[in-house]
Amino acid sequence: MVWTRSRDGHRLMRGGLLLLLLLLLPRALAALFDSASPSMSRDEAVFVEVVRPGGDARVYAFERGARLAELLVRLEGEGWVAPGSPQGEALLGSGDRVELCEGPPTVRVVARGMSAFYKWTLKLPIDLNRVDREGLTVLPGIGPRLAERIVVERERRGGFVALEELMQVEGIGPLKWSKIQPYLTL
């Protein structure tokens, strides 16, 4: 048997190479841009949620030691706050929530008040004694009914003292506990 290359074979080979190039190009570009900018490790990052009146929300990342004034400068540049808005020297922590209020321009910082959805997405711990029913549903295997039972148990106790107390809620056994425990804190 003699192998010969036909025009169709050349077209097929060129098409395959083009497809391979198209598949690898996004990864190559991402690697190029990631190496061009200084990276910040997760341990060095501070993630802050900013909420405008009306509910629009964004999450910003900073290096440790970021202050409220630094966030407000970024927000001013994006048009989220007016020039000359109140400044502040409050130190921001990962998981904080900054609320922009209407009327006289005011800013309120809620320590560890970031929504559970953002915390779960960013792999930040969710405070079991502060999260609401809706926030509990971001946890794997927790639906609205189980979230309600957790909130009822929390209110009955006046708050959880240890995370393990959650296993006393009907519907949370060892398997579900092992899935949700890494996401929780008190």
Helices and strands as residue ranges (DSSP letters): H 7-36, E 45-51, E 57-63, H 68-77, E 96-101, E 106-110, H 116-122, E 126-127, H 133-136, H 144-157, G 163-168, H 174-180, G 181-183, E 184-185
